[in-house]
Amino acid sequence: MKASVIAVANNKGGVAKTTTAVNVADMLARRLIGPDGKPTGHVLLVDLDPQGNVADALGVRSLVYDEKANPNGPCVSFLLTGTKTLRESVISLDRKSDGLPRPNLFLVPATRLLESIAEELIIREFQSIRNPQNKYPPLDDVLSVRFAPALDIFRYIIIDCPPKLDTLKRAVYRFAERVIVPTKPDFLSVEGAVQHTEDLKALHDHGDVKARVAYVVPAMVHPRQVMDQQMMVALMKAYGRNRIAAPVPQSVVVKESSGRGGRTLMEYAPDSPAAQAYQHLVERVYHDR
């Protein structure tokens, strides 16, 4: 079975994209642990945000590329340019020695280096047009080409996207099948989510991409606040009830989990309402293939 590729994206920043990507990936990995405690499948988390917060959220920053501290460490930039292979770019997120076993969860991390890679990829695109003998993959297909081996290894590939994908927009949505759109329940965030969906629909209608919006995740919700309730109604009207995931309530445990040694919600507060909301989303993702 080929991997199911899911992008977590929104044109607006600060709407819990990384939090959603990290916890969905972790919970899917847990969902793939059999009764005997052995993995029945593996999950790959891909960070495409130059801030590289996924590694921080999961407590593995020391393993990632750093010009001085770890010059041989991985970064998705090296994979996109073909400098390193997929095998060389993946790190295990298993922290069993820290009491955080994650036997089937893996990461291709990102660093600030990714900010300069876009220009290089564009230059290569022009070089390939002028000289077809160049063996660089087309920019729109760079993810599909570089991550092709992962499709036979992993059950799920979760992509954490920055607010602006820019040159990688088509590449992400040609590679991904489904998109999860986190949003805060405020006017600007909801407008950003709708705009993102309209942009994706335009690309899809032109036959440029295959991705579709699967779920919208209202995050940082105050259920009793009138404005939040109104925005939830607006989301229902825009997307329909079936595509709206269980709202993730505003909670201090969401902020604390990554700050307490790089833990996920299931590792820090598995019984919290926020963890339960994400668990509900993961069950829908798991059964919707």
Salt bridges, closest charged atoms under 4 A:
ASP26 OD2 - ARG30 NE 2.98
ASP56 OD1 - ARG61 NE 3.00
ASP98 OD2 - ARG95 NE 3.03
GLU115 OE2 - ARG112 NH1 3.10
GLU120 OE2 - ARG124 NH2 3.25
ASP141 OD1 - ARG174 NE 2.84
ASP152 OD1 - LYS2 NZ 2.78
ASP186 OD2 - LYS184 NZ 3.93
ASP205 OD2 - LYS201 NZ 2.79
ASP208 OD2 - ARG170 NH1 2.67
ASP228 OD2 - HIS222 ND1 3.61
GLU256 OE2 - ARG260 NH2 3.98
GLU267 OE2 - ARG30 NH2 3.68
GLU267 OE2 - ARG102 NE 2.83
GLU283 OE2 - ARG31 NE 2.73
GLU283 OE1 - HIS287 NE2 3.47
ASP288 OD2 - ARG178 NH1 3.69
ASP288 OD2 - ARG212 NH2 3.68
